[in-house]
């Protein structure tokens, strides 16, 4: 969709930067509220791995509060 080749259904938090810069436009004012959840799951000891902690920290930064 960003390359002008179609449309996309997406989550606002994932496309907000593209909407803000005008790379994508929202053709309708109506938005649906998602009823699903996502979970990040890993064994407790995995957080000691730098790459796991870095990914988790990055993901939480991207998601933001709430």
PyMOL commands that set and color helices and strands:
alter all, ss='L'
color gray80, all
select helices_A, chain A and resi 12-21+44-48+50-63
alter helices_A, ss='H'
color red, helices_A
deselect
rebuild
show_as cartoon
